[in-house]
């Protein structure tokens, strides 16, 4: 058994084909991400990977949809999205497959 800290991972990502990582996988990437209210991530897309975002706590806006705890968003390859934290927000994100550099600004 090995122990790790989320704070030691890059932007909350702890499973995937990158470093540092807890579990190396080409199949998927997993993160727990926290955002303070007002954080904005610019519009982007993935050409290869699908991404699932679960809002665990707080409220966020993605593509003009307001989301809250329990909401789940599936973003397919080629589909663009943006992100705004309306309050402090915690999300869980799963991206499959794990492909380096598969994030493109729009």
C-alpha positions in Angstrom: 0.0 0.0 0.0 1.3 3.5 -0.9 -0.1 6.8 0.3 -0.2 10.1 -1.7 -1.5 13.6 -1.3 -3.8 15.3 -3.8 -1.8 18.5 -3.1 1.3 16.8 -4.6 -0.5 16.2 -7.9 -0.7 18.7 -10.8 -4.0 20.6 -10.8 -5.7 17.7 -9.1 -4.9 15.0 -11.7 -3.8 11.8 -10.1 -4.5 9.0 -12.7 -3.2 9.1 -16.2 -0.2 9.0 -18.5 1.7 11.9 -17.0 3.8 12.7 -13.9 3.4 13.0 -11.0 0.8 10.3 -10.9 -0.6 7.8 -8.4 -1.8 5.3 -11.0 -0.3 5.4 -14.5 -2.9 4.7 -17.2 -3.2 5.2 -20.9 -6.9 4.4 -20.7 -8.1 7.3 -18.6 -7.2 10.4 -16.5 -8.9 11.3 -13.2 -8.8 14.5 -11.2 -10.4 16.1 -8.2 -10.3 19.8 -8.9 -11.1 22.8 -6.7 -11.8 26.3 -8.0 -12.3 29.5 -6.0 -15.4 31.5 -7.0 -14.7 33.6 -10.1 -12.2 31.2 -11.7 -12.6 31.1 -15.5 -11.2 28.5 -17.8 -11.2 29.5 -21.5 -13.1 27.7 -24.2 -11.3 24.5 -25.3 -11.9 21.1 -26.8 -10.3 17.6 -27.0 -9.9 16.0 -30.4 -9.5 12.5 -29.1 -10.7 12.2 -25.5 -14.2 12.3 -24.0 -14.4 14.1 -20.7 -16.9 13.7 -17.9 -17.3 16.4 -15.2 -19.2 15.8 -12.0 -20.0 18.9 -9.8 -19.4 17.6 -6.2 -20.0 20.9 -4.5 -20.7 24.5 -5.4 -22.1 26.0 -8.6 -20.5 26.4 -12.0 -21.3 27.5 -15.5 -20.4 25.5 -18.6 -21.6 26.5 -22.1 -24.2 28.9 -20.5 -25.7 26.0 -18.4 -25.7 26.5 -14.6 -24.7 23.4 -12.8 -24.8 22.3 -9.1 -24.0 19.4 -6.9 -24.8 16.1 -8.6 -24.9 17.4 -12.1 -22.8 15.4 -14.6 -21.6 16.7 -18.0 -20.3 14.6 -20.8 -18.2 16.4 -23.4 -17.5 14.4 -26.5 -14.4 14.8 -28.7 -14.6 17.9 -30.8 -17.2 19.5 -28.6 -16.0 22.8 -27.1 -16.7 24.0 -23.6 -15.7 26.7 -21.2 -15.9 26.8 -17.4 -16.7 29.5 -14.7 -16.9 28.9 -11.0 -19.9 30.8 -9.8 -19.1 29.8 -6.2 -16.2 27.8 -4.7 -16.5 24.5 -6.7 -15.2 21.0 -6.4 -15.4 18.7 -9.4 -14.3 15.2 -10.3 -13.2 14.9 -13.9 -12.6 11.7 -15.9 -11.0 11.9 -19.3 -10.6 8.9 -21.6 -8.3 8.0 -23.1 -5.2 9.7 -21.5 -3.7 11.6 -24.4 -0.9 14.2 -23.9 -1.5 17.5 -25.5 -5.2 16.8 -26.4 -6.4 20.2 -25.3 -7.0 22.9 -27.9 -8.1 26.5 -27.2 -11.0 27.8 -29.3 
